[in-house]
Amino acid sequence: MRVLITSGGTTEPIDNVRGISNFATGSLGKKTTECFLRAGHEVVLLAGANAHVPENHVNLTIIRILGTQNLYEQMEKWVPNVDVVIHSMAVSDYRPVYMAGLESLPDQMSKMDLVHFRPEGAKKISSKSDYQVMLLEKTPKIITFVKKWNPQVLLFGFKLLVGVSEEELLTVAREKLVSNQADFILANDLENIHGQVHKALMVSKNADEKVLRLKNKSEIADMILKKSEGMN
């Protein structure tokens, strides 16, 4: 099989030296990649700029990803040519579009000097202003394009929530199965991810399949491999 894995987090440029990112390390993506490589499969790994990645391997292609647009372009290129997509990357929900420098907070509306920019043309924003106000726009949900690019691909999606009940976690996971046209959703709560512990619920689009409760990254990676091999 040829497998596409996304891992780590995106970084949305503010200017040519700064960006908005998240705390995703890519450790689960790294573990999953290693699991597939050991089983003899070919892996294309789209990894965030600071994500952990495996050592070089004959069957491994690593492509570093910056922002959401970069991820979109690479997935559009690779998804039609793979059998499985494991979309575990923490993708930014918003990206900067405007920056306002303010001399002070009172009467700020009269002192706003709006500078419109796009990442590809942004220069370094001055640090002279005492305050900066940023306007963000929503990024596209790239996972929703996967089945359009390749209707036959086996798609694993992930959903992370914080401090919710298992019932809510399962409800959201089942909603994402539909909205993302995913075959499986792995739902997890940030409060259940620490050290070697990484609890996750694997929910299938097949209503007859029971929910799988996984305890750590190794179990998650092994189960993704098992499901992938069983359906290809």
Secondary structure, DSSP 4 states (H G I P E B T S, - for coil): -EEEEEESB--EESSSS-EE------HHHHHHHHHHHHTT-EEEEEEETT---PPP-TTEEEEEE-SHHHHHHHHHHHGGG-SEEEE--B--SEEEEEEEEES-STTHHHH-EEEE--TTT--PPPS-SSEEEEEEEEPP-GGGGHHHH-TTSEEEEEEEESS--HHHHHHHHHHHHHHTT-SEEEEEEGGGEETTEE-EEEEESSTTSPPEEE-SHHHHHHHHHHHHHHT-
